[in-house]
Every structure is written in C-alpha cells, then in structure tokens.
Amino acid sequence: MADPDLSKKSLPDLIVALLCGHAARLAHSPSSEPARVAAILAELRRRTGQDFGADPHAWRDWFLSTYPLDQLQLQLAETRRRIQEIERRALRKSRR
C-alpha cells in the first residue's frame, strides 16, 4: 500500500497525524489511505530540516516554539481530524 502524497499537507496536519499515530488520515476523503509514521516523519524532516525522531510531542513543541502564532492552526488540524474520525465511524455504523 502506497502512502498518500504528504507534500501538499500542512505542517500542523502532519504533526497532528503523528500525534494520532499511523492510523491518522491526512486527506479529507474517507477513501484515503492511512499514512505510515515513517512517511510522516520523512516529510517533516524534509520540510523542516529538523529531526526529533518519532517523538510526536517534541515535533509539536518545536512547531509551537517556531510558529507561536499558529497554535490555532494546530488546534484546527486536531479538530478537523476528530470530526473526520467521527464521520468515518458514523459511516461505518450506517453501512451495518
């Protein structure tokens, strides 16, 4: 299974996906493939030049210290991820 194209995703979306683990979906479509943690980490390293390993909290802390005014953007990404998860669960329930 190929990873989704992460190059067009925002840094907050990537960090939230990392915080949520490998099952996080980055696209807005329920049919999107989950991104693997390794692919998310590789994209974060490529874009930022930073390497905090697989520690999602270190990535989040770096983002908030580097872009302090973008905390709302990170919260929006997390809220959007939660809404998408609720929608996916509801869709699975309706198919039963």
C-alpha positions in Angstrom: 0.0 0.0 0.0 1.5 3.4 -1.0 1.5 6.3 1.3 -0.7 9.3 0.4 1.1 12.3 -1.1 2.1 14.3 2.0 3.9 17.1 0.2 0.7 19.2 0.0 -0.3 18.7 3.6 0.3 21.5 6.1 2.9 21.1 8.9 0.1 21.2 11.5 -1.8 18.4 9.7 1.4 16.3 9.6 2.1 16.9 13.3 -1.4 16.0 14.3 -1.2 12.9 12.2 2.0 12.0 14.0 0.3 12.7 17.4 -2.5 10.3 16.4 -0.3 7.5 15.3 -0.1 5.6 12.0 -3.8 5.3 11.6 -4.3 9.0 11.2 -5.8 10.0 7.8 -4.5 13.2 6.3 -6.8 13.6 3.3 -10.4 14.9 3.6 -11.7 11.9 1.8 -12.8 8.8 3.7 -11.3 6.7 0.9 -7.8 8.0 1.5 -5.1 5.6 2.6 -3.6 6.0 6.1 -0.1 7.5 6.2 2.6 5.5 7.9 4.5 7.1 10.7 7.8 6.7 8.8 6.4 8.6 5.8 5.1 11.4 8.1 8.5 11.7 9.8 10.3 11.7 6.5 8.2 14.5 5.2 8.6 16.5 8.4 12.4 16.1 8.3 12.5 17.0 4.6 10.4 20.2 5.1 11.8 21.5 8.3 15.4 20.2 8.4 14.7 19.1 12.0 15.0 15.6 13.4 13.2 14.8 16.6 12.9 11.1 15.9 9.5 9.6 16.3 8.6 11.7 19.4 5.3 13.4 18.4 5.4 15.7 21.4 8.9 17.0 20.5 7.6 17.8 17.0 4.5 19.6 18.4 6.7 21.6 20.9 9.1 22.5 18.1 6.2 23.7 15.9 4.7 25.8 18.7 8.0 27.4 19.6 8.9 28.1 15.9 5.4 29.3 14.9 3.9 30.6 18.2 1.1 32.4 16.5 0.0 29.2 14.7 -1.3 27.4 17.8 -4.8 27.9 16.5 -3.8 26.3 13.2 -2.6 23.2 15.1 -5.9 23.1 17.1 -7.9 23.4 13.9 -6.0 20.5 12.4 -6.7 18.4 15.5 -10.4 19.4 15.5 -10.7 18.6 11.8 -9.1 15.1 12.4 -11.6 14.4 15.2 -14.5 15.4 13.0 -13.3 13.2 10.2 -12.9 10.3 12.7 -16.5 10.8 13.9 -17.7 10.9 10.3 -15.9 7.7 9.5 -17.4 5.9 12.5 -20.9 7.1 11.6 -20.4 5.9 8.0 -19.3 2.5 9.2 -22.3 2.3 11.5 -24.7 3.2 8.7 -23.3 0.5 6.5 -24.1 -2.2 9.0 
